[in-house]
Amino acid sequence: MKMLAVILFLACVDNALSSPPTFLNASQPAKEMNSPQKVILKRESVPIRRQGTIVSFKTSYSGVISIGSPVQDFRVVFDTGSAHVVVPSDTCESEACAGKKRYKVAESHTGYAVNADGSRVEDGELCDQVDIGFGTGEVTGEFVKDSVCLGNESEKLCTEMFVVMAVKMSAQPFRSFGFDGILGLGLASLALSENFSFFGLLSGERNTAAPQFGVFLTEGESDEESEISFGGHDATRTLGDLQWSSVARAEQGYWQVPILAIRVDGEEMDVCKDGTCRGVVDTGTSHLGVPVPHDKQIAQLLARDAGDLLDCRLAVAPTLEIELETINITLNPYNYMRRLPLREGVKIGSSTMVTGATKSVVQQALPASDNDSNISRHCSAKLMPVNLAAPVGPKLFILGEPVLHRYYTVYDWKSLRVGFALANNKANAPDFSLVESGTGQLPAEMDRLLMQQSVIVQKKMEKAAEQALDDGHDVVFMQMSVVVTMRVSVSH
């Protein structure tokens, strides 16, 4: 979804090169995309504390890319809910940039500063600047053109593209995590231009390659690694054949698919009976987003008393069904329940997806003390209220980790479709039994919500919304808009 926005023209730091750069030949990479290029994803957990006690965790999945020549490595979140590559600049002085790898354009033989329209920025000239707004913070960045690569020196995939180098990063959420930046994998229409779309450029440069990428996410238990495959998918990661759903409203830039029905224990909910429901398949969120006001009804139907459970995934609770065109997505308590029992007393903020602002929803978490035996605890589903106006909403679901931990997903860039198959992981194995685990144990890791909410050129996040989200445990990276005006030169 593209709108108009304003770019401020601030003087760039001396990052233009004195001689024309020489790019890697992206049409003849070290490795052709005849077989998928895999990137192992690291799962990182960050504790959330209330009254000095850990009540939950926020998590992220990130892998390594390289930019420039000689290469500069960065650990980034691969996010299907946004569409830009963002890494910290060496000129970034924000606290959130401390300890992170920073891109140095002056040290890359192939990189040089550009404006949003691709025109080169010479020394001393003014340059375009963009503010990218997220649910829990924002990035202010300038533009550079350089080579972006996956893989190692012996076999890599590279493409020339425009990168956002962040000169400012908000403390939340970037200070909390060890990853450096973000690599957006949304459709090209979600980006400022096609030159910002990593996979659009990568797949377009290789006619013989499969224009697909596949995602395998796990909760990190049983030593299972998560990964993303580019140039196809890994069939060994699936149980059965892929079932494909066509992308709806591709012009909005999201990997969204039609939802025909929502059922709880076989009973169809009213929310999708009018035929207008869609679901964004997003690797950047830990929750299942449900449009308001239907989120409250579904949450109540899925909630259960915790009793003496320490792991709510062991709760006896309904099956949640999401009917797509060719497959019924079925989620069990193991997939959709928060691990930690919730109780009265300790509050955790949770974000609501809205257009142009973010509201806070109060949730309750594990007590600061476990010695109070008279406190009643309950198990709650990992649901997030979604409140988006047309044309993106109002009947929009966000298919995040509850779906992605159970299903391997493949994103077909050329045919504009998303494939689903049960993931070949231990949780889906026939002999996997939660009942044998008894009451379970307190987890070492849990929630994440990384979904880019907006890309707004030079538009600051409202202070009240930012403060509300600072108290939350959810990190949101879902791009909602890209607003750009070309810079104007005035001659006298």
Secondary structure, 3 states (H helix, E strand, C coil): CEECCCCEEEECCCCCCCCCCCCCCCCCCCCCCCCCEEEEEEEEEEEEEECCEEEEEEEEEEEEEEECCCCEEEEEEEECCCCCEEEEECCCCCHHHCCCCCECHHHCCCCEEECCCCCECCCCCEEEEEEEEECCEEEEEEEEEEEEEEECCCCEEEEEEEEEEEEEECHHHHCCCCCCEEEECCCHHHCCCHHHCHHHHHHHCCCCCCCEEEEECCCCHHHCCEEEEECECCHHHEEEEEEEEECCCHHHCCCEEECCEEEECCEECHHHCCCCCEEEECCCCCCEEEECCHHHHHHHHHCEECCCCCCHHHCCCCCEEEECCCCEEEECHHHHECCCCEECCEEEEEEEEECCCEEEEEEEECCCCCCCCCCCEEECECEEEEECCCCCCCCEEEECHHHHCCEEEEEECCCCEEEEEEECCHHHCCCCCCHHHCCCCCCCCCCCCCCECCEECCCCCCHHHHHHHHCECCCCECCCCEECCCCCCCCC
